[in-house]
Amino acid sequence: MSTKKLTAGVMLLMLTLAGCSDGEQNNTDSDAPMPQQHTSIPVEVSDVIFVEREQWQALGQLLPAQQILLSMEVGGRVTERLVTRGDQVNQGTTLIRLDAEDFVLKRNSLDASIKQVEADQRLAFSDRDRLKAMLKRELVSEQDVDQIETRIESLAAQLARLNQERALANRQIDYTQLKAPVSGRINQVMIEPGQQIQPGQILLELIQTDKLIVLTHLPAHRMAALPKQAKLNTPTGAFELRLFEQEPLADPATGLFAVRYKASPDDTVAQQALAKLPLGERYSVTFEQPLPNQLQQIPGSALIDLGQGPHVWQIINNKTQLTEVSLVRLHNGVALIQPTLADDSKIVRHGVHRLQPDQAVRILND
């Protein structure tokens, strides 16, 4: 009985040792290093474009070419103000009326005086004719005729003066109505009905909406070959512009030059469309001009500078190659370079800082 128990114990111990040995062997197999796998990095590439004309953009602000300050030639009490700020008015539209009663009374008084002088003139003419007839019969003297002639001259001078005063009274009555000198939009209102105003006092500010400009600010290198034409891009469409004027001096704070463009005077469609846009709003302005030499255009994001000047990553046989380029200009995310790259070059456009030379890549947008 003891022998059987001993035999069973030995067999159990041998099985346990065998299981541990198998476990150690399995653990050893699982800890063995796996063979390394070489992976490629996904990239987006761009083609190299040869360009002979350069297109670039800047922000432009839509502004009035001039702001007209309106006043009245005569003073008085404002009886009506017929416009409010923001109103669109046509040339000749009445904007403000003053109390014209005093000027009307003055004109009526002058009318009565003129009628009296004209009646006196008719009587004097009649007397002159009668005296001349009597002079022939020697019933009166030459002195009598001279006196009536003097009387007629005096009445003529008096009548001329009264007519001038009446014309002035008429103009003063007209001046009690302020009318729009041009078509435009009311920008400022500085008067209310019932107020007393003085001659020359500023009452309204009128913006001439058929003569708007687009103000933009450009760097010095653009001024040497400033484009004569441009295109204003708005939500309602694109409109051709012509160069209007430019400032000779740069802004001391920004170093930029103020340049103004406007729609062609013959382009009534553009003028009417611009007049409906909110003044002061900023829009994109597109410029285009020929280049002195043919260049290559690439995305600005493709450039990388590791301390040795601008380079790009070219993709050759699905591997990266760092290639030096000569940068001419970088503007609005577009780089112009000297034409040193091959026509069929593929360059990485994004994520250039995560690449290494001779690195395997996978092109996503080929």
C-alpha positions as CSV (number, residue, x, y, z in Angstrom):
1,M,0.0,0.0,0.0
2,S,2.9,2.4,0.8
3,T,4.6,1.5,-2.4
4,K,1.5,2.4,-4.5
5,K,1.2,5.8,-2.8
6,L,4.9,6.6,-3.4
7,T,4.6,5.6,-7.1
8,A,1.5,7.9,-7.5
9,G,3.3,10.8,-5.9
10,V,6.4,10.5,-8.1
11,M,4.2,10.4,-11.2
12,L,2.3,13.5,-10.1
13,L,5.6,15.4,-9.5
14,M,6.9,14.5,-13.0
15,L,3.7,15.7,-14.6
16,T,3.9,19.0,-12.7
17,L,7.6,19.6,-13.8
18,A,6.7,18.8,-17.4
19,G,3.9,21.4,-17.3
20,C,6.2,24.1,-16.0
21,S,8.8,23.3,-18.6
22,D,6.1,23.7,-21.4
23,G,5.0,27.0,-19.9
24,E,8.5,28.4,-19.8
25,Q,9.0,27.3,-23.4
26,N,5.8,29.0,-24.5
27,N,6.8,32.2,-22.6
28,T,10.2,32.2,-24.3
29,D,8.6,31.8,-27.7
30,S,6.2,34.8,-27.1
31,D,9.0,37.1,-25.9
32,A,11.0,36.7,-29.1
33,P,11.4,39.9,-31.1
34,M,9.2,40.4,-34.1
35,P,10.8,41.4,-37.5
36,Q,10.5,45.2,-38.1
37,Q,8.2,46.4,-40.9
38,H,9.1,49.6,-42.9
39,T,5.9,51.9,-43.3
40,S,5.5,54.8,-45.7
41,I,4.1,58.2,-44.7
42,P,1.0,59.5,-46.6
43,V,1.5,62.9,-48.2
44,E,-0.3,65.3,-50.6
45,V,1.7,66.6,-53.5
46,S,1.4,69.5,-56.0
47,D,2.5,70.0,-59.5
48,V,4.8,72.8,-60.5
49,I,3.1,75.4,-62.6
50,F,4.9,77.7,-65.0
51,V,3.5,81.2,-65.0
52,E,4.0,84.3,-67.1
53,R,1.4,86.4,-65.3
54,E,1.1,86.9,-61.6
55,Q,-2.3,87.0,-59.9
56,W,-2.6,88.2,-56.3
57,Q,-5.1,89.7,-53.9
58,A,-5.5,92.4,-51.3
59,L,-8.4,93.8,-49.2
60,G,-10.2,96.8,-50.5
61,Q,-12.7,99.1,-48.7
62,L,-15.6,100.6,-50.5
63,L,-15.8,104.3,-49.8
64,P,-17.3,107.5,-51.3
65,A,-15.0,109.5,-53.6
66,Q,-16.2,112.6,-51.8
67,Q,-18.5,113.6,-49.0
68,I,-20.5,116.7,-49.7
69,L,-21.3,119.0,-46.7
70,L,-24.6,120.8,-47.3
71,S,-25.6,124.2,-45.9
72,M,-28.1,126.9,-46.8
73,E,-27.5,130.4,-48.3
74,V,-30.0,132.0,-45.9
75,G,-30.8,131.7,-42.2
76,G,-34.2,131.0,-40.7
77,R,-36.4,128.5,-38.9
78,V,-36.5,124.9,-40.2
79,T,-40.0,123.9,-41.0
80,E,-39.4,120.6,-42.7
81,R,-36.6,118.0,-42.8
82,L,-37.6,115.6,-45.5
83,V,-34.8,113.0,-45.2
84,T,-33.1,110.9,-42.6
85,R,-29.8,109.2,-42.4
86,G,-29.3,106.5,-44.9
87,D,-31.9,107.8,-47.4
88,Q,-31.1,107.5,-51.1
89,V,-31.9,110.8,-52.9
90,N,-31.8,111.9,-56.5
91,Q,-30.4,115.1,-57.8
92,G,-32.8,118.0,-57.2
93,T,-34.7,116.3,-54.4
94,T,-35.8,118.8,-51.7
95,L,-34.1,117.9,-48.4
96,I,-34.9,120.8,-46.0
97,R,-37.4,123.7,-46.1
98,L,-37.1,127.0,-44.1
99,D,-39.9,129.4,-43.1
100,A,-40.0,131.7,-46.2
101,E,-42.7,134.1,-45.0
102,D,-40.4,137.1,-44.4
103,F,-38.9,136.7,-47.9
104,V,-42.3,136.4,-49.5
105,L,-43.5,139.6,-47.7
106,K,-40.4,141.4,-48.9
107,R,-41.0,140.3,-52.5
108,N,-44.6,141.4,-52.3
109,S,-43.6,144.8,-51.1
110,L,-41.1,145.1,-53.9
111,D,-43.7,144.1,-56.4
112,A,-45.9,146.9,-55.2
113,S,-43.0,149.4,-55.4
114,I,-42.2,148.3,-58.9
115,K,-45.8,148.7,-60.0
116,Q,-45.8,152.3,-58.6
117,V,-42.5,153.2,-60.3
118,E,-43.7,151.8,-63.6
119,A,-46.9,153.9,-63.3
120,D,-44.8,157.0,-62.6
121,Q,-42.7,156.1,-65.6
122,R,-45.7,156.0,-67.9
123,L,-46.8,159.4,-66.6
124,A,-43.4,160.9,-67.0
125,F,-43.2,159.6,-70.6
126,S,-46.6,161.2,-71.3
127,D,-45.5,164.5,-69.7
128,R,-42.3,164.5,-71.8
129,D,-44.2,164.0,-75.0
130,R,-46.6,166.8,-74.0
131,L,-43.8,169.2,-73.0
132,K,-41.9,168.6,-76.3
133,A,-45.0,169.5,-78.3
134,M,-45.5,172.6,-76.2
135,L,-41.8,173.5,-76.7
136,K,-42.3,173.6,-80.4
137,R,-45.0,176.2,-79.9
138,E,-42.7,178.0,-77.4
139,L,-45.2,177.5,-74.6
140,V,-42.5,176.0,-72.3
141,S,-38.8,176.3,-72.0
142,E,-35.9,173.9,-72.6
143,Q,-35.4,173.7,-68.9
144,D,-38.9,172.2,-68.4
145,V,-38.1,169.5,-70.9
146,D,-34.7,168.8,-69.3
147,Q,-36.4,168.4,-65.9
148,I,-38.8,165.8,-67.2
149,E,-35.9,163.9,-68.8
150,T,-34.0,163.9,-65.5
151,R,-37.2,162.6,-63.9
152,I,-37.4,159.8,-66.4
153,E,-33.8,158.8,-65.8
154,S,-34.2,158.8,-62.1
155,L,-37.3,156.6,-62.4
156,A,-35.4,154.1,-64.7
157,A,-32.6,153.8,-62.1
158,Q,-35.1,153.3,-59.3
159,L,-36.9,150.6,-61.3
160,A,-33.6,148.8,-62.1
161,R,-32.7,148.8,-58.4
162,L,-36.1,147.5,-57.4
163,N,-35.9,144.7,-60.0
164,Q,-32.5,143.7,-58.7
165,E,-33.9,143.6,-55.1
166,R,-36.8,141.5,-56.3
167,A,-34.5,139.1,-58.1
168,L,-32.6,138.8,-54.8
169,A,-35.8,138.2,-52.9
170,N,-36.7,135.5,-55.4
171,R,-33.4,133.8,-54.9
172,Q,-33.8,134.1,-51.1
173,I,-37.1,132.3,-51.4
174,D,-35.5,129.6,-53.5
175,Y,-32.7,129.4,-50.9
176,T,-35.2,128.4,-48.2
177,Q,-35.3,125.0,-49.9
178,L,-32.2,122.9,-49.8
179,K,-32.0,120.5,-52.7
180,A,-29.6,117.6,-53.4
181,P,-26.8,118.9,-55.8
182,V,-26.2,115.3,-56.9
183,S,-27.7,111.9,-56.5
184,G,-26.4,110.0,-53.4
185,R,-27.0,108.8,-49.9
186,I,-27.6,110.9,-46.7
187,N,-24.7,110.0,-44.4
188,Q,-25.1,112.6,-41.6
189,V,-28.0,114.7,-40.3
190,M,-27.2,117.7,-38.0
191,I,-30.5,119.6,-37.8
192,E,-34.0,119.0,-36.6
193,P,-37.3,120.8,-37.5
194,G,-38.0,123.9,-35.5
195,Q,-34.3,124.8,-35.1
196,Q,-33.0,128.2,-36.1
197,I,-30.1,128.1,-38.5
198,Q,-27.5,130.5,-39.8
199,P,-26.3,130.9,-43.4
200,G,-23.4,128.5,-44.1
201,Q,-24.2,126.2,-41.1
202,I,-23.6,122.5,-42.0
203,L,-26.9,120.7,-42.0
204,L,-26.4,117.4,-43.9
205,E,-23.6,115.3,-45.3
206,L,-24.3,113.7,-48.7
207,I,-22.3,110.8,-50.2
208,Q,-22.2,110.7,-54.0
209,T,-22.9,107.0,-54.6
210,D,-22.3,107.1,-58.3
211,K,-18.7,108.0,-57.6
212,L,-17.4,105.4,-55.2
213,I,-13.8,104.3,-54.8
214,V,-12.1,101.1,-53.5
215,L,-9.3,101.9,-51.1
216,T,-6.5,99.3,-50.8
217,H,-3.0,99.4,-49.2
218,L,-0.1,97.8,-51.1
219,P,3.5,97.1,-50.2
220,A,6.4,99.0,-51.8
221,H,7.4,96.2,-54.2
222,R,3.9,96.4,-55.9
223,M,4.2,100.1,-56.6
224,A,6.9,99.9,-59.3
225,A,4.5,98.1,-61.6
226,L,1.1,99.0,-60.2
227,P,-1.7,97.4,-62.2
228,K,-3.9,99.8,-64.0
229,Q,-6.9,97.5,-63.6
230,A,-8.2,95.3,-60.9
231,K,-11.3,93.3,-60.0
232,L,-13.5,93.8,-57.0
233,N,-15.1,90.5,-55.7
234,T,-18.4,91.0,-53.8
235,P,-21.3,88.8,-52.8
236,T,-23.3,90.1,-55.7
237,G,-20.6,89.7,-58.4
238,A,-17.2,90.7,-59.6
239,F,-16.7,94.2,-61.0
240,E,-13.9,95.7,-63.1
241,L,-12.0,98.6,-61.6
242,R,-9.6,101.2,-63.0
243,L,-6.7,102.9,-61.2
244,F,-7.9,106.3,-59.8
245,E,-5.0,107.7,-57.7
246,Q,-2.2,106.6,-55.4
247,E,-0.5,108.2,-52.5
248,P,3.1,109.2,-53.1
249,L,4.2,108.5,-49.5
250,A,3.9,105.3,-47.5
251,D,2.1,105.2,-44.2
252,P,4.8,105.6,-41.6
253,A,3.2,103.1,-39.2
254,T,2.5,100.2,-41.7
255,G,4.9,101.0,-44.6
256,L,2.0,100.5,-47.1
257,F,0.9,102.8,-49.9
258,A,-2.8,103.9,-50.2
259,V,-4.1,103.2,-53.7
260,R,-7.6,104.0,-54.9
261,Y,-9.5,102.3,-57.7
262,K,-13.0,103.0,-59.2
263,A,-15.4,101.7,-61.7
264,S,-15.2,102.9,-65.2
265,P,-17.5,106.0,-65.8
266,D,-19.0,104.1,-68.8
267,D,-19.9,101.0,-66.7
268,T,-23.3,102.1,-65.4
269,V,-24.1,98.5,-64.3
270,A,-21.1,98.3,-62.0
271,Q,-21.8,101.8,-60.6
272,Q,-25.4,101.0,-59.8
273,A,-24.4,97.6,-58.2
274,L,-21.7,99.2,-56.1
275,A,-24.1,102.0,-54.9
276,K,-26.3,99.3,-53.3
277,L,-23.5,97.8,-51.3
278,P,-22.8,98.9,-47.7
279,L,-20.2,101.6,-47.6
280,G,-17.1,100.9,-45.5
281,E,-17.4,97.2,-46.2
282,R,-14.1,95.3,-47.1
283,Y,-13.9,93.0,-50.1
284,S,-11.2,91.0,-51.9
285,V,-9.5,92.8,-54.8
286,T,-7.8,90.7,-57.4
287,F,-4.8,92.0,-59.4
288,E,-3.1,90.5,-62.4
289,Q,0.1,91.7,-64.2
290,P,2.7,90.2,-66.5
291,L,5.9,89.0,-65.1
292,P,9.3,90.2,-66.5
293,N,10.4,86.5,-66.8
294,Q,8.7,83.1,-66.7
295,L,8.6,81.7,-63.1
296,Q,7.3,78.6,-61.4
297,Q,4.4,78.7,-58.9
298,I,4.1,76.4,-55.9
299,P,2.1,76.4,-52.7
300,G,3.7,78.5,-50.0
301,S,3.1,75.6,-47.6
302,A,5.6,73.5,-49.6
303,L,8.6,75.6,-48.6
304,I,10.8,74.5,-45.8
305,D,13.9,76.3,-44.4
306,L,16.2,74.3,-42.2
307,G,18.8,77.1,-41.9
308,Q,20.2,76.8,-45.4
309,G,17.6,78.7,-47.4
310,P,14.2,77.7,-48.9
311,H,13.9,74.1,-50.0
312,V,11.1,71.8,-51.1
313,W,10.6,68.0,-50.8
314,Q,10.5,66.4,-54.2
315,I,9.0,62.9,-54.6
316,I,11.2,60.7,-56.7
317,N,10.4,57.0,-56.9
318,N,8.1,57.4,-53.9
319,K,10.9,58.7,-51.7
320,T,11.6,62.3,-50.5
321,Q,14.5,64.4,-51.8
322,L,15.3,67.8,-50.3
323,T,15.7,70.3,-53.2
324,E,16.9,73.9,-53.0
325,V,14.8,76.6,-54.7
326,S,15.3,80.3,-55.3
327,L,12.3,82.2,-53.9
328,V,11.2,85.3,-55.8
329,R,8.1,86.2,-53.8
330,L,5.7,84.8,-51.3
331,H,2.2,86.3,-51.1
332,N,-1.2,85.1,-50.0
333,G,0.0,81.5,-49.6
334,V,1.5,81.3,-53.1
335,A,5.2,81.2,-53.8
336,L,6.9,82.2,-57.0
337,I,10.3,80.6,-57.6
338,Q,12.9,80.6,-60.3
339,P,12.2,77.9,-62.9
340,T,14.7,75.3,-61.6
341,L,12.4,72.4,-61.0
342,A,11.5,69.9,-63.8
343,D,8.2,70.2,-65.6
344,D,6.9,66.9,-64.1
345,S,8.1,67.6,-60.6
346,K,5.9,66.5,-57.7
347,I,6.5,68.3,-54.4
348,V,5.0,67.8,-51.0
349,R,2.5,70.6,-50.2
350,H,1.7,69.9,-46.5
351,G,3.5,68.6,-43.4
352,V,6.9,69.3,-44.8
353,H,8.5,69.5,-41.3
354,R,7.8,65.8,-40.4
355,L,9.7,64.4,-43.4
356,Q,13.3,63.1,-43.6
357,P,15.6,62.7,-46.6
358,D,15.1,59.5,-48.6
359,Q,11.9,58.7,-46.6
360,A,9.3,56.4,-48.2
361,V,6.0,58.1,-48.8
362,R,2.5,57.3,-50.2
363,I,0.9,59.9,-52.4
364,L,-2.7,60.5,-51.5
365,N,-3.9,62.8,-54.3
366,D,-1.9,61.5,-57.3
